[in-house]
Amino acid sequence: MTNVDLSEKIVKLRKNNNLTQEQLADRTGHSRNHIQRVETAYTAPTLATLLDIAQALEVPLEKLLEIPK
């Protein structure tokens, strides 16, 4: 899975949960700027960040890391 694939997955899940970047940032404890950088694939998220995002979106980490077919 590339950073772009992962970024697109995070954006899709965030929007499916009707969350803004700011709301996701609040739920994860990360800044909105950091969430934006992850969502645009400007920066690769750490495992800790991925865990925070998965918890905030109420999905298992494995769902974030699924490889699209």
HELIX and SHEET records of a PDB file:
HELIX    1   1 ASN A    3  ASN A   16  1                                  14    
HELIX    2   2 GLN A   21  THR A   28  1                                   8    
HELIX    3   3 ARG A   32  GLU A   39  1                                   8    
HELIX    4   4 LEU A   47  LEU A   57  1                                  11    
HELIX    5   5 LEU A   61  LEU A   64  1                                   4    
END                                                                             
